[in-house]
Amino acid sequence: METSYRMIDITTGQIVASQGIKNSRRITSEKESEEDAYQTLPDWRPAIASLADGVASTIVPQLAPYTVYESRKIESGKSPMMKNALQYARC
């Protein structure tokens, strides 16, 4: 499965972002005859759905704004940078 997209600024016509994503999955079956192998292949639909989910989970964060929350423990310190960081964190 391969998906590509381009984000275009409609006011200028310039391409803002462009990305191509490729994902693949192999489904196999080993039997004595080709017909037996074909009959024992697992259903292909879950594999395709999984590929589509993987591609979508890569593309959506690139296109849609999202928020990431992060917390960090700030230790005390005596350097000017640490004092500024501590003061900023209290705000």
TORTIMAR-943766 format. One record per residue: x, z, y of N, C-alpha, C in turn; residue number from 1; chain; residue in one letter. Coordinates in Angstrom, 3 decimals, always signed. Last residue first. Layout:
# residues N
<atom><n_u>X</n_u><n_w>Z</n_w><n_v>Y</n_v><ca_u>X</ca_u><ca_w>Z</ca_w><ca_v>Y</ca_v><c_u>X</c_u><c_w>Z</c_w><c_v>Y</c_v><i>NUM</i><ch>A</ch><aa>A</aa></atom>
...
This chain:
# residues 91
<atom><n_u>+5.295</n_u><n_w>+37.120</n_w><n_v>+30.223</n_v><ca_u>+4.264</ca_u><ca_w>+36.523</ca_w><ca_v>+31.080</ca_v><c_u>+3.059</c_u><c_w>+36.058</c_w><c_v>+30.308</c_v><i>91</i><ch>A</ch><aa>C</aa></atom>
<atom><n_u>+7.185</n_u><n_w>+37.841</n_w><n_v>+28.379</n_v><ca_u>+6.234</ca_u><ca_w>+38.878</ca_w><ca_v>+28.803</ca_v><c_u>+5.084</c_u><c_w>+38.285</c_w><c_v>+29.620</c_v><i>90</i><ch>A</ch><aa>R</aa></atom>
<atom><n_u>+8.789</n_u><n_w>+35.616</n_w><n_v>+28.160</n_v><ca_u>+7.916</ca_u><ca_w>+35.953</ca_w><ca_v>+27.044</ca_v><c_u>+6.873</c_u><c_w>+36.988</c_w><c_v>+27.441</c_v><i>89</i><ch>A</ch><aa>A</aa></atom>
<atom><n_u>+10.291</n_u><n_w>+35.760</n_w><n_v>+30.520</n_v><ca_u>+9.356</ca_u><ca_w>+34.650</ca_w><ca_v>+30.328</ca_v><c_u>+8.337</c_u><c_w>+34.977</c_w><c_v>+29.228</c_v><i>88</i><ch>A</ch><aa>Y</aa></atom>
<atom><n_u>+11.859</n_u><n_w>+37.988</n_w><n_v>+29.941</n_v><ca_u>+10.944</ca_u><ca_w>+38.031</ca_w><ca_v>+31.080</ca_v><c_u>+9.884</c_u><c_w>+36.942</c_w><c_v>+30.939</c_v><i>87</i><ch>A</ch><aa>Q</aa></atom>
<atom><n_u>+13.321</n_u><n_w>+36.991</n_w><n_v>+27.745</n_v><ca_u>+12.472</ca_u><ca_w>+38.166</ca_w><ca_v>+27.585</ca_v><c_u>+11.430</c_u><c_w>+38.256</c_w><c_v>+28.713</c_v><i>86</i><ch>A</ch><aa>L</aa></atom>
<atom><n_u>+14.690</n_u><n_w>+34.880</n_w><n_v>+29.023</n_v><ca_u>+13.779</ca_u><ca_w>+34.616</ca_w><ca_v>+27.911</ca_v><c_u>+12.818</c_u><c_w>+35.772</c_w><c_v>+27.701</c_v><i>85</i><ch>A</ch><aa>A</aa></atom>
<atom><n_u>+16.255</n_u><n_w>+36.263</n_w><n_v>+30.891</n_v><ca_u>+15.252</ca_u><ca_w>+35.296</ca_w><ca_v>+31.340</ca_v><c_u>+14.224</c_u><c_w>+35.021</c_w><c_v>+30.244</c_v><i>84</i><ch>A</ch><aa>N</aa></atom>
<atom><n_u>+17.859</n_u><n_w>+37.696</n_w><n_v>+29.098</n_v><ca_u>+17.005</ca_u><ca_w>+38.413</ca_w><ca_v>+30.057</ca_v><c_u>+15.905</c_u><c_w>+37.491</c_w><c_v>+30.582</c_v><i>83</i><ch>A</ch><aa>K</aa></atom>
<atom><n_u>+19.177</n_u><n_w>+35.606</n_w><n_v>+27.825</n_v><ca_u>+18.295</ca_u><ca_w>+36.460</ca_w><ca_v>+27.047</ca_v><c_u>+17.352</c_u><c_w>+37.231</c_w><c_v>+27.968</c_v><i>82</i><ch>A</ch><aa>M</aa></atom>
<atom><n_u>+20.674</n_u><n_w>+34.562</n_w><n_v>+29.984</n_v><ca_u>+19.688</ca_u><ca_w>+33.709</ca_w><ca_v>+29.307</ca_v><c_u>+18.694</c_u><c_w>+34.553</c_w><c_v>+28.517</c_v><i>81</i><ch>A</ch><aa>M</aa></atom>
<atom><n_u>+22.376</n_u><n_w>+36.739</n_w><n_v>+30.610</n_v><ca_u>+21.374</ca_u><ca_w>+36.265</ca_w><ca_v>+31.581</ca_v><c_u>+20.296</c_u><c_w>+35.396</c_w><c_v>+30.934</c_v><i>80</i><ch>A</ch><aa>P</aa></atom>
<atom><n_u>+22.670</n_u><n_w>+39.087</n_w><n_v>+27.865</n_v><ca_u>+23.095</ca_u><ca_w>+37.877</ca_w><ca_v>+28.567</ca_v><c_u>+22.002</c_u><c_w>+37.453</c_w><c_v>+29.557</c_v><i>79</i><ch>A</ch><aa>S</aa></atom>
<atom><n_u>+21.740</n_u><n_w>+41.184</n_w><n_v>+26.401</n_v><ca_u>+22.224</ca_u><ca_w>+41.459</ca_w><ca_v>+27.752</ca_v><c_u>+22.639</c_u><c_w>+40.208</c_w><c_v>+28.510</c_v><i>78</i><ch>A</ch><aa>K</aa></atom>
<atom><n_u>+18.743</n_u><n_w>+41.567</n_w><n_v>+24.429</n_v><ca_u>+20.110</ca_u><ca_w>+41.137</ca_w><ca_v>+24.665</ca_v><c_u>+20.487</c_u><c_w>+41.343</c_w><c_v>+26.114</c_v><i>77</i><ch>A</ch><aa>G</aa></atom>
<atom><n_u>+16.322</n_u><n_w>+41.794</n_w><n_v>+21.803</n_v><ca_u>+16.843</ca_u><ca_w>+42.185</ca_w><ca_v>+23.111</ca_v><c_u>+18.291</c_u><c_w>+41.727</c_w><c_v>+23.222</c_v><i>76</i><ch>A</ch><aa>S</aa></atom>
<atom><n_u>+14.707</n_u><n_w>+38.999</n_w><n_v>+20.240</n_v><ca_u>+15.504</ca_u><ca_w>+40.230</ca_w><ca_v>+20.206</ca_v><c_u>+15.948</c_u><c_w>+40.579</c_w><c_v>+21.618</c_v><i>75</i><ch>A</ch><aa>E</aa></atom>
<atom><n_u>+11.712</n_u><n_w>+37.693</n_w><n_v>+19.558</n_v><ca_u>+12.775</ca_u><ca_w>+37.678</ca_w><ca_v>+20.559</ca_v><c_u>+13.460</c_u><c_w>+39.032</c_w><c_v>+20.532</c_v><i>74</i><ch>A</ch><aa>I</aa></atom>
<atom><n_u>+10.375</n_u><n_w>+35.843</n_w><n_v>+17.009</n_v><ca_u>+10.717</ca_u><ca_w>+37.194</ca_w><ca_v>+17.412</ca_v><c_u>+11.893</c_u><c_w>+37.106</c_w><c_v>+18.381</c_v><i>73</i><ch>A</ch><aa>K</aa></atom>
<atom><n_u>+7.933</n_u><n_w>+33.355</n_w><n_v>+17.409</n_v><ca_u>+9.329</ca_u><ca_w>+33.735</ca_w><ca_v>+17.190</ca_v><c_u>+9.522</c_u><c_w>+35.161</c_w><c_v>+17.675</c_v><i>72</i><ch>A</ch><aa>R</aa></atom>
<atom><n_u>+5.504</n_u><n_w>+31.024</n_w><n_v>+16.376</n_v><ca_u>+5.835</ca_u><ca_w>+32.349</ca_w><ca_v>+16.893</ca_v><c_u>+7.276</c_u><c_w>+32.657</c_w><c_v>+16.518</c_v><i>71</i><ch>A</ch><aa>S</aa></atom>
<atom><n_u>+3.570</n_u><n_w>+28.206</n_w><n_v>+17.173</n_v><ca_u>+4.812</ca_u><ca_w>+28.741</ca_w><ca_v>+16.614</ca_v><c_u>+5.034</c_u><c_w>+30.124</c_w><c_v>+17.201</c_v><i>70</i><ch>A</ch><aa>E</aa></atom>
<atom><n_u>+1.315</n_u><n_w>+25.596</n_w><n_v>+16.694</n_v><ca_u>+1.533</ca_u><ca_w>+26.966</ca_w><ca_v>+17.133</ca_v><c_u>+2.759</c_u><c_w>+27.511</c_w><c_v>+16.423</c_v><i>69</i><ch>A</ch><aa>Y</aa></atom>
<atom><n_u>+0.703</n_u><n_w>+22.437</n_w><n_v>+17.824</n_v><ca_u>+1.477</ca_u><ca_w>+23.198</ca_w><ca_v>+16.849</ca_v><c_u>+1.707</c_u><c_w>+24.579</c_w><c_v>+17.436</c_v><i>68</i><ch>A</ch><aa>V</aa></atom>
<atom><n_u>-1.916</n_u><n_w>+20.156</n_w><n_v>+18.211</n_v><ca_u>-1.221</ca_u><ca_w>+21.338</ca_w><ca_v>+18.700</ca_v><c_u>-0.500</c_u><c_w>+22.019</c_w><c_v>+17.554</c_v><i>67</i><ch>A</ch><aa>T</aa></atom>
<atom><n_u>-2.166</n_u><n_w>+16.634</n_w><n_v>+18.846</n_v><ca_u>-2.409</ca_u><ca_w>+17.823</ca_w><ca_v>+18.037</ca_v><c_u>-1.549</c_u><c_w>+18.954</c_w><c_v>+18.574</c_v><i>66</i><ch>A</ch><aa>Y</aa></atom>
<atom><n_u>-3.380</n_u><n_w>+13.351</n_w><n_v>+19.437</n_v><ca_u>-2.722</ca_u><ca_w>+14.574</ca_w><ca_v>+19.913</ca_v><c_u>-3.089</c_u><c_w>+15.754</c_w><c_v>+19.009</c_v><i>65</i><ch>A</ch><aa>P</aa></atom>
<atom><n_u>-2.875</n_u><n_w>+10.686</n_w><n_v>+17.167</n_v><ca_u>-3.788</ca_u><ca_w>+11.650</ca_w><ca_v>+17.789</ca_v><c_u>-3.023</c_u><c_w>+12.873</c_w><c_v>+18.272</c_v><i>64</i><ch>A</ch><aa>A</aa></atom>
<atom><n_u>-0.697</n_u><n_w>+9.219</n_w><n_v>+16.116</n_v><ca_u>-1.645</ca_u><ca_w>+8.602</ca_w><ca_v>+17.047</ca_v><c_u>-2.484</c_u><c_w>+9.603</c_w><c_v>+17.820</c_v><i>63</i><ch>A</ch><aa>L</aa></atom>
<atom><n_u>+0.766</n_u><n_w>+10.818</n_w><n_v>+14.437</n_v><ca_u>+1.489</ca_u><ca_w>+9.986</ca_w><ca_v>+15.385</ca_v><c_u>+0.555</c_u><c_w>+9.418</c_w><c_v>+16.459</c_v><i>62</i><ch>A</ch><aa>Q</aa></atom>
<atom><n_u>-1.107</n_u><n_w>+12.032</n_w><n_v>+12.777</n_v><ca_u>-0.381</ca_u><ca_w>+12.859</ca_w><ca_v>+13.748</ca_v><c_u>+0.404</c_u><c_w>+12.048</c_w><c_v>+14.783</c_v><i>61</i><ch>A</ch><aa>P</aa></atom>
<atom><n_u>-1.959</n_u><n_w>+9.575</n_w><n_v>+11.365</n_v><ca_u>-2.843</ca_u><ca_w>+10.318</ca_w><ca_v>+12.270</ca_v><c_u>-2.079</c_u><c_w>+11.228</c_w><c_v>+13.231</c_v><i>60</i><ch>A</ch><aa>V</aa></atom>
<atom><n_u>+0.150</n_u><n_w>+8.662</n_w><n_v>+9.644</n_v><ca_u>-0.226</ca_u><ca_w>+7.940</ca_w><ca_v>+10.853</ca_v><c_u>-1.001</c_u><c_w>+8.807</c_w><c_v>+11.840</c_v><i>59</i><ch>A</ch><aa>I</aa></atom>
<atom><n_u>+0.350</n_u><n_w>+10.496</n_w><n_v>+7.516</n_v><ca_u>+1.537</ca_u><ca_w>+10.149</ca_w><ca_v>+8.298</ca_v><c_u>+1.154</c_u><c_w>+9.537</c_w><c_v>+9.640</c_v><i>58</i><ch>A</ch><aa>T</aa></atom>
<atom><n_u>-2.152</n_u><n_w>+10.604</n_w><n_v>+6.457</n_v><ca_u>-1.566</ca_u><ca_w>+11.869</ca_w><ca_v>+6.919</ca_v><c_u>-0.273</c_u><c_w>+11.639</c_w><c_v>+7.696</c_v><i>57</i><ch>A</ch><aa>S</aa></atom>
<atom><n_u>-2.486</n_u><n_w>+7.911</n_w><n_v>+5.707</n_v><ca_u>-3.270</ca_u><ca_w>+8.465</ca_w><ca_v>+6.815</ca_v><c_u>-2.649</c_u><c_w>+9.748</c_w><c_v>+7.348</c_v><i>56</i><ch>A</ch><aa>A</aa></atom>
<atom><n_u>-0.726</n_u><n_w>+7.779</n_w><n_v>+3.526</n_v><ca_u>-0.499</ca_u><ca_w>+6.923</ca_w><ca_v>+4.695</ca_v><c_u>-1.238</c_u><c_w>+7.503</c_w><c_v>+5.903</c_v><i>55</i><ch>A</ch><aa>V</aa></atom>
<atom><n_u>-1.971</n_u><n_w>+9.646</n_w><n_v>+1.823</n_v><ca_u>-0.579</ca_u><ca_w>+9.816</ca_w><ca_v>+2.242</ca_v><c_u>-0.260</c_u><c_w>+9.011</c_w><c_v>+3.487</c_v><i>54</i><ch>A</ch><aa>G</aa></atom>
<atom><n_u>-4.498</n_u><n_w>+8.500</n_w><n_v>+1.438</n_v><ca_u>-4.381</ca_u><ca_w>+9.821</ca_w><ca_v>+2.065</ca_v><c_u>-2.970</c_u><c_w>+10.051</c_w><c_v>+2.592</c_v><i>53</i><ch>A</ch><aa>D</aa></atom>
<atom><n_u>-3.726</n_u><n_w>+6.163</n_w><n_v>+0.085</n_v><ca_u>-4.375</ca_u><ca_w>+6.062</ca_w><ca_v>+1.394</ca_v><c_u>-4.299</c_u><c_w>+7.393</c_w><c_v>+2.137</c_v><i>52</i><ch>A</ch><aa>A</aa></atom>
<atom><n_u>-2.726</n_u><n_w>+7.292</n_w><n_v>-2.292</n_v><ca_u>-1.853</ca_u><ca_w>+6.501</ca_w><ca_v>-1.418</ca_v><c_u>-2.437</c_u><c_w>+6.418</c_w><c_v>-0.010</c_v><i>51</i><ch>A</ch><aa>L</aa></atom>
<atom><n_u>-5.087</n_u><n_w>+8.459</n_w><n_v>-3.278</n_v><ca_u>-3.929</ca_u><ca_w>+9.300</ca_w><ca_v>-2.969</ca_v><c_u>-2.956</c_u><c_w>+8.572</c_w><c_v>-2.037</c_v><i>50</i><ch>A</ch><aa>S</aa></atom>
<atom><n_u>-6.623</n_u><n_w>+6.165</n_w><n_v>-3.714</n_v><ca_u>-7.091</ca_u><ca_w>+7.193</ca_w><ca_v>-2.764</ca_v><c_u>-5.937</c_u><c_w>+8.095</c_w><c_v>-2.342</c_v><i>49</i><ch>A</ch><aa>A</aa></atom>
<atom><n_u>-5.091</n_u><n_w>+4.936</n_w><n_v>-5.704</n_v><ca_u>-5.264</ca_u><ca_w>+4.275</ca_w><ca_v>-4.412</ca_v><c_u>-5.715</c_u><c_w>+5.285</c_w><c_v>-3.358</c_v><i>48</i><ch>A</ch><aa>I</aa></atom>
<atom><n_u>-5.400</n_u><n_w>+6.847</n_w><n_v>-7.748</n_v><ca_u>-4.061</ca_u><ca_w>+6.501</ca_w><ca_v>-7.258</ca_v><c_u>-4.145</c_u><c_w>+5.847</c_w><c_v>-5.883</c_v><i>47</i><ch>A</ch><aa>A</aa></atom>
<atom><n_u>-8.184</n_u><n_w>+6.846</n_w><n_v>-8.214</n_v><ca_u>-7.529</ca_u><ca_w>+8.049</ca_w><ca_v>-7.676</ca_v><c_u>-6.121</c_u><c_w>+7.758</c_w><c_v>-7.117</c_v><i>46</i><ch>A</ch><aa>P</aa></atom>
<atom><n_u>-8.463</n_u><n_w>+4.062</n_w><n_v>-9.155</n_v><ca_u>-9.048</ca_u><ca_w>+4.529</ca_w><ca_v>-7.894</ca_v><c_u>-8.428</c_u><c_w>+5.831</c_w><c_v>-7.371</c_v><i>45</i><ch>A</ch><aa>R</aa></atom>
<atom><n_u>-7.518</n_u><n_w>+3.457</n_w><n_v>-11.677</n_v><ca_u>-6.654</ca_u><ca_w>+3.154</ca_w><ca_v>-10.537</ca_v><c_u>-7.175</c_u><c_w>+3.745</c_w><c_v>-9.232</c_v><i>44</i><ch>A</ch><aa>W</aa></atom>
<atom><n_u>-7.610</n_u><n_w>+5.364</n_w><n_v>-14.610</n_v><ca_u>-8.390</ca_u><ca_w>+4.798</ca_w><ca_v>-13.516</ca_v><c_u>-7.491</c_u><c_w>+4.623</c_w><c_v>-12.292</c_v><i>43</i><ch>A</ch><aa>D</aa></atom>
<atom><n_u>-4.935</n_u><n_w>+4.559</n_w><n_v>-16.924</n_v><ca_u>-5.815</ca_u><ca_w>+5.479</ca_w><ca_v>-16.218</ca_v><c_u>-6.539</c_u><c_w>+4.762</c_w><c_v>-15.079</c_v><i>42</i><ch>A</ch><aa>P</aa></atom>
<atom><n_u>-4.973</n_u><n_w>+2.270</n_w><n_v>-19.655</n_v><ca_u>-4.520</ca_u><ca_w>+2.581</ca_w><ca_v>-18.294</ca_v><c_u>-5.469</c_u><c_w>+3.586</c_w><c_v>-17.656</c_v><i>41</i><ch>A</ch><aa>L</aa></atom>
<atom><n_u>-5.939</n_u><n_w>+1.485</n_w><n_v>-22.076</n_v><ca_u>-5.565</ca_u><ca_w>+2.891</ca_w><ca_v>-21.938</ca_v><c_u>-4.993</c_u><c_w>+3.240</c_w><c_v>-20.559</c_v><i>40</i><ch>A</ch><aa>T</aa></atom>
<atom><n_u>-6.398</n_u><n_w>-1.254</n_w><n_v>-21.926</n_v><ca_u>-7.529</ca_u><ca_w>-0.371</ca_w><ca_v>-22.183</ca_v><c_u>-7.199</c_u><c_w>+1.103</c_w><c_v>-21.939</c_v><i>39</i><ch>A</ch><aa>Q</aa></atom>
<atom><n_u>-3.809</n_u><n_w>-2.251</n_w><n_v>-21.637</n_v><ca_u>-4.757</ca_u><ca_w>-2.391</ca_w><ca_v>-20.531</ca_v><c_u>-5.914</c_u><c_w>-1.407</c_w><c_v>-20.691</c_v><i>38</i><ch>A</ch><aa>Y</aa></atom>
<atom><n_u>-2.804</n_u><n_w>-1.705</n_w><n_v>-24.164</n_v><ca_u>-2.189</ca_u><ca_w>-1.074</ca_w><ca_v>-22.996</ca_v><c_u>-3.158</c_u><c_w>-1.114</c_w><c_v>-21.821</c_v><i>37</i><ch>A</ch><aa>A</aa></atom>
<atom><n_u>-4.387</n_u><n_w>-3.376</n_w><n_v>-25.714</n_v><ca_u>-4.458</ca_u><ca_w>-1.927</ca_w><ca_v>-25.913</ca_v><c_u>-3.875</c_u><c_w>-1.181</c_w><c_v>-24.709</c_v><i>36</i><ch>A</ch><aa>D</aa></atom>
<atom><n_u>-3.534</n_u><n_w>-5.874</n_w><n_v>-24.673</n_v><ca_u>-4.935</ca_u><ca_w>-5.479</ca_w><ca_v>-24.556</ca_v><c_u>-5.101</c_u><c_w>-3.960</c_w><c_v>-24.732</c_v><i>35</i><ch>A</ch><aa>E</aa></atom>
<atom><n_u>-0.861</n_u><n_w>-5.939</n_w><n_v>-25.422</n_v><ca_u>-1.206</ca_u><ca_w>-5.946</ca_w><ca_v>-23.997</ca_v><c_u>-2.641</c_u><c_w>-5.460</c_w><c_v>-23.795</c_v><i>34</i><ch>A</ch><aa>E</aa></atom>
<atom><n_u>-0.067</n_u><n_w>-3.669</n_w><n_v>-28.099</n_v><ca_u>-0.497</ca_u><ca_w>-4.962</ca_w><ca_v>-27.555</ca_v><c_u>-0.861</c_u><c_w>-4.824</c_w><c_v>-26.086</c_v><i>33</i><ch>A</ch><aa>S</aa></atom>
<atom><n_u>+1.055</n_u><n_w>-1.080</n_w><n_v>-28.357</n_v><ca_u>+1.536</ca_u><ca_w>-2.195</ca_w><ca_v>-29.171</ca_v><c_u>+1.160</c_u><c_w>-3.558</c_w><c_v>-28.577</c_v><i>32</i><ch>A</ch><aa>E</aa></atom>
<atom><n_u>+1.618</n_u><n_w>+0.476</n_w><n_v>-25.129</n_v><ca_u>+0.926</ca_u><ca_w>+0.329</ca_w><ca_v>-26.404</ca_v><c_u>+1.488</c_u><c_w>-0.897</c_w><c_v>-27.121</c_v><i>31</i><ch>A</ch><aa>K</aa></atom>
<atom><n_u>+1.942</n_u><n_w>+2.271</n_w><n_v>-22.320</n_v><ca_u>+2.750</ca_u><ca_w>+1.604</ca_w><ca_v>-23.337</ca_v><c_u>+2.011</c_u><c_w>+1.635</c_w><c_v>-24.673</c_v><i>30</i><ch>A</ch><aa>E</aa></atom>
<atom><n_u>+1.140</n_u><n_w>+2.078</n_w><n_v>-18.972</n_v><ca_u>+0.627</ca_u><ca_w>+2.402</ca_w><ca_v>-20.300</ca_v><c_u>+1.445</c_u><c_w>+1.608</c_w><c_v>-21.303</c_v><i>29</i><ch>A</ch><aa>S</aa></atom>
<atom><n_u>+1.342</n_u><n_w>+3.168</n_w><n_v>-15.533</n_v><ca_u>+1.805</ca_u><ca_w>+2.441</ca_w><ca_v>-16.719</ca_v><c_u>+1.079</c_u><c_w>+2.918</c_w><c_v>-17.973</c_v><i>28</i><ch>A</ch><aa>T</aa></atom>
<atom><n_u>+1.415</n_u><n_w>+2.840</n_w><n_v>-12.149</n_v><ca_u>+0.571</ca_u><ca_w>+3.308</ca_w><ca_v>-13.247</ca_v><c_u>+0.963</c_u><c_w>+2.486</c_w><c_v>-14.467</c_v><i>27</i><ch>A</ch><aa>I</aa></atom>
<atom><n_u>+3.204</n_u><n_w>+3.777</n_w><n_v>-9.301</n_v><ca_u>+3.180</ca_u><ca_w>+2.948</ca_w><ca_v>-10.501</ca_v><c_u>+2.307</c_u><c_w>+3.617</c_w><c_v>-11.556</c_v><i>26</i><ch>A</ch><aa>R</aa></atom>
<atom><n_u>+2.828</n_u><n_w>+3.548</n_w><n_v>-5.834</n_v><ca_u>+2.669</ca_u><ca_w>+4.371</ca_w><ca_v>-7.024</ca_v><c_u>+2.560</c_u><c_w>+3.433</c_w><c_v>-8.222</c_v><i>25</i><ch>A</ch><aa>R</aa></atom>
<atom><n_u>+4.010</n_u><n_w>+3.565</n_w><n_v>-2.447</n_v><ca_u>+3.665</ca_u><ca_w>+2.910</ca_w><ca_v>-3.707</ca_v><c_u>+3.556</c_u><c_w>+3.928</c_w><c_v>-4.832</c_v><i>24</i><ch>A</ch><aa>S</aa></atom>
<atom><n_u>+3.883</n_u><n_w>+2.836</n_w><n_v>+0.993</n_v><ca_u>+3.830</ca_u><ca_w>+3.843</ca_w><ca_v>-0.047</ca_v><c_u>+3.436</c_u><c_w>+3.153</c_w><c_v>-1.347</c_v><i>23</i><ch>A</ch><aa>N</aa></atom>
<atom><n_u>+4.928</n_u><n_w>+2.281</n_w><n_v>+4.284</n_v><ca_u>+4.748</ca_u><ca_w>+1.721</ca_w><ca_v>+2.949</ca_v><c_u>+4.796</c_u><c_w>+2.865</c_w><c_v>+1.939</c_v><i>22</i><ch>A</ch><aa>K</aa></atom>
<atom><n_u>+4.229</n_u><n_w>+1.659</n_w><n_v>+7.613</n_v><ca_u>+4.369</ca_u><ca_w>+2.677</ca_w><ca_v>+6.575</ca_v><c_u>+4.051</c_u><c_w>+2.043</c_w><c_v>+5.234</c_v><i>21</i><ch>A</ch><aa>I</aa></atom>
<atom><n_u>+5.354</n_u><n_w>+0.884</n_w><n_v>+10.819</n_v><ca_u>+4.927</ca_u><ca_w>+0.369</ca_w><ca_v>+9.531</ca_v><c_u>+5.198</c_u><c_w>+1.421</c_w><c_v>+8.469</c_v><i>20</i><ch>A</ch><aa>G</aa></atom>
<atom><n_u>+4.611</n_u><n_w>+1.012</n_w><n_v>+14.271</n_v><ca_u>+5.090</ca_u><ca_w>+1.677</ca_w><ca_v>+13.055</ca_v><c_u>+4.559</c_u><c_w>+0.948</c_w><c_v>+11.839</c_v><i>19</i><ch>A</ch><aa>Q</aa></atom>
<atom><n_u>+4.985</n_u><n_w>+1.273</n_w><n_v>+17.710</n_v><ca_u>+4.742</ca_u><ca_w>+0.379</ca_w><ca_v>+16.587</ca_v><c_u>+5.350</c_u><c_w>+1.023</c_w><c_v>+15.352</c_v><i>18</i><ch>A</ch><aa>S</aa></atom>
<atom><n_u>+3.946</n_u><n_w>+1.903</n_w><n_v>+21.050</n_v><ca_u>+4.498</ca_u><ca_w>+2.366</ca_w><ca_v>+19.779</ca_v><c_u>+4.124</c_u><c_w>+1.371</c_w><c_v>+18.700</c_v><i>17</i><ch>A</ch><aa>A</aa></atom>
<atom><n_u>+3.376</n_u><n_w>+0.290</n_w><n_v>+23.229</n_v><ca_u>+3.869</ca_u><ca_w>+1.646</ca_w><ca_v>+23.455</ca_v><c_u>+4.539</c_u><c_w>+2.186</c_w><c_v>+22.194</c_v><i>16</i><ch>A</ch><aa>V</aa></atom>
<atom><n_u>+3.564</n_u><n_w>-2.872</n_w><n_v>+24.396</n_v><ca_u>+3.482</ca_u><ca_w>-2.116</ca_w><ca_v>+23.153</ca_v><c_u>+4.144</c_u><c_w>-0.766</c_w><c_v>+23.390</c_v><i>15</i><ch>A</ch><aa>I</aa></atom>
<atom><n_u>+1.770</n_u><n_w>-3.724</n_w><n_v>+27.380</n_v><ca_u>+3.018</ca_u><ca_w>-3.396</ca_w><ca_v>+26.685</ca_v><c_u>+2.730</c_u><c_w>-2.624</c_w><c_v>+25.400</c_v><i>14</i><ch>A</ch><aa>Q</aa></atom>
<atom><n_u>-0.411</n_u><n_w>-4.146</n_w><n_v>+28.920</n_v><ca_u>-0.232</ca_u><ca_w>-5.033</ca_w><ca_v>+27.771</ca_v><c_u>+1.034</c_u><c_w>-4.757</c_w><c_v>+26.988</c_v><i>13</i><ch>A</ch><aa>G</aa></atom>
<atom><n_u>-1.132</n_u><n_w>-2.520</n_w><n_v>+30.997</n_v><ca_u>+0.056</ca_u><ca_w>-3.361</ca_w><ca_v>+31.170</ca_v><c_u>+0.234</c_u><c_w>-4.380</c_w><c_v>+30.049</c_v><i>12</i><ch>A</ch><aa>T</aa></atom>
<atom><n_u>-3.516</n_u><n_w>-1.346</n_w><n_v>+30.219</n_v><ca_u>-3.339</ca_u><ca_w>-1.691</ca_w><ca_v>+31.642</ca_v><c_u>-2.168</c_u><c_w>-2.636</c_w><c_v>+31.847</c_v><i>11</i><ch>A</ch><aa>T</aa></atom>
<atom><n_u>-3.382</n_u><n_w>-0.774</n_w><n_v>+27.546</n_v><ca_u>-4.298</ca_u><ca_w>-1.843</ca_w><ca_v>+27.960</ca_v><c_u>-4.168</c_u><c_w>-2.201</c_w><c_v>+29.435</c_v><i>10</i><ch>A</ch><aa>I</aa></atom>
<atom><n_u>-0.697</n_u><n_w>-0.404</n_w><n_v>+25.595</n_v><ca_u>-1.208</ca_u><ca_w>+0.068</ca_w><ca_v>+26.881</ca_v><c_u>-2.082</c_u><c_w>-1.035</c_w><c_v>+27.442</c_v><i>9</i><ch>A</ch><aa>D</aa></atom>
<atom><n_u>-1.057</n_u><n_w>-0.242</n_w><n_v>+22.147</n_v><ca_u>-0.832</ca_u><ca_w>-1.114</ca_w><ca_v>+23.301</ca_v><c_u>-1.469</c_u><c_w>-0.489</c_w><c_v>+24.534</c_v><i>8</i><ch>A</ch><aa>I</aa></atom>
<atom><n_u>+0.349</n_u><n_w>+0.512</n_w><n_v>+19.133</n_v><ca_u>-0.398</ca_u><ca_w>+1.097</ca_w><ca_v>+20.243</ca_v><c_u>-0.038</c_u><c_w>+0.281</c_w><c_v>+21.475</c_v><i>7</i><ch>A</ch><aa>M</aa></atom>
<atom><n_u>+0.051</n_u><n_w>-0.907</n_w><n_v>+15.976</n_v><ca_u>+0.681</ca_u><ca_w>-0.996</ca_w><ca_v>+17.293</ca_v><c_u>-0.236</c_u><c_w>-0.313</c_w><c_v>+18.289</c_v><i>6</i><ch>A</ch><aa>R</aa></atom>
<atom><n_u>+0.697</n_u><n_w>-0.470</n_w><n_v>+12.465</n_v><ca_u>-0.131</ca_u><ca_w>-0.381</ca_w><ca_v>+13.653</ca_v><c_u>+0.727</c_u><c_w>-0.577</c_w><c_v>+14.892</c_v><i>5</i><ch>A</ch><aa>Y</aa></atom>
<atom><n_u>+0.390</n_u><n_w>-0.994</n_w><n_v>+8.948</n_v><ca_u>+1.162</ca_u><ca_w>-1.049</ca_w><ca_v>+10.185</ca_v><c_u>+0.186</c_u><c_w>-0.978</c_w><c_v>+11.357</c_v><i>4</i><ch>A</ch><aa>S</aa></atom>
<atom><n_u>+0.700</n_u><n_w>-0.201</n_w><n_v>+5.549</n_v><ca_u>-0.115</ca_u><ca_w>-0.164</ca_w><ca_v>+6.756</ca_v><c_u>+0.810</c_u><c_w>-0.257</c_w><c_v>+7.953</c_v><i>3</i><ch>A</ch><aa>T</aa></atom>
<atom><n_u>+0.582</n_u><n_w>-0.853</n_w><n_v>+2.138</n_v><ca_u>+1.361</ca_u><ca_w>-0.933</ca_w><ca_v>+3.367</ca_v><c_u>+0.408</c_u><c_w>-0.997</c_w><c_v>+4.541</c_v><i>2</i><ch>A</ch><aa>E</aa></atom>
<atom><n_u>+0.850</n_u><n_w>+0.000</n_w><n_v>-1.160</n_v><ca_u>+0.000</ca_u><ca_w>+0.000</ca_w><ca_v>+0.000</ca_v><c_u>+0.895</c_u><c_w>+0.000</c_w><c_v>+1.221</c_v><i>1</i><ch>A</ch><aa>M</aa></atom>
